[in-house]
Amino acid sequence: MLKKLVVLGSIFMLCLTMSGCGSKNIEGTLPDLMKKVYKDIKEDEFPMAVENVEITEENVENFLGSKEIEFKEALASESMITATAYSVILLRTKEGADVEKVKQQIKDSINPRKWICVEAEYVAVESKGDLILVIMTNNDLGKRIQKGFQALK
């Protein structure tokens, strides 16, 4: 009987520990979360004409390189001047999705040369809970954007 209680107690503690390990979803709308990611970056540090664009099933291939990536919602922040390698994407996965698998699909399909005449030198794909961040840019701004994402709660 004592052994059963110890085993059950261990299983219970393991479940509690696993449920708290970085799997917390980030609440908020994607436009609001994008603002928070950009919070510590001054307006004059961005490329010209950066705008948010909703990613849909019709345009997902342009932003993520594949139509096969499943998502609940996604938002791209890109320069409307195509000679600038700049793209920041927030993507919320579908409920129950394998986030690591989706991240790998994105890594395998994104094209840092999608602008043809310029190439992103800095590329990052990371996640918090069900939220995935994709960065493609050509300067240290990418690392600062990544820090903004890591600070989301």
Long-range contacts (C-beta under 8 A, 24 or more apart in sequence): 22-128, 22-129, 23-129, 24-128, 24-129, 25-129, 25-130, 25-131, 26-128, 26-129, 26-130, 26-131, 26-152, 26-153, 30-73, 30-74, 30-75, 30-90, 30-92, 31-75, 33-90, 33-131, 33-152, 34-75, 34-77, 34-88, 34-90, 36-148, 36-151, 36-152, 37-88, 37-90, 37-133, 37-145, 37-148, 37-149, 37-152, 38-77, 38-145, 38-148, 39-148, 39-151, 40-144, 40-147, 40-148, 41-141, 41-144, 41-145, 41-148, 45-141, 46-79, 46-86, 46-141, 47-79, 47-81, 47-84, 47-86, 48-79, 48-81, 48-84, 49-79, 49-80, 49-81, 50-77, 50-78, 50-79, 50-80, 50-86, 51-77, 51-78, 51-80, 52-76, 52-77, 53-77, 53-78, 55-89, 55-91, 62-114, 63-87, 63-89, 64-89, 64-91, 64-106, 64-109, 64-110, 64-134, 65-106, 65-109, 65-110, 65-111, 65-114, 66-105, 66-108, 66-109, 68-105, 68-109, 69-102, 69-105, 69-106, 69-109, 70-94, 70-97, 70-102, 71-102, 72-130, 82-115, 82-116, 82-117, 83-115, 83-117, 83-118, 84-115, 84-118, 85-112, 85-115, 85-118, 85-119, 85-120, 85-121, 85-136, 85-137, 85-138, 86-120, 86-136, 86-137, 86-138, 87-114, 87-120, 87-134, 87-135, 87-136, 87-137, 88-133, 88-134, 88-135, 88-136, 88-137, 88-145, 89-132, 89-133, 89-134, 89-135, 90-131, 90-132, 90-133, 91-131, 91-132, 91-133, 91-134, 92-130, 92-131, 92-132, 93-130, 93-131, 93-132, 95-130, 97-130, 99-127, 99-129, 99-130, 99-132, 100-127, 102-132, 103-127, 103-132, 106-132, 106-134, 110-134, 110-136, 112-136, 126-150, 128-152
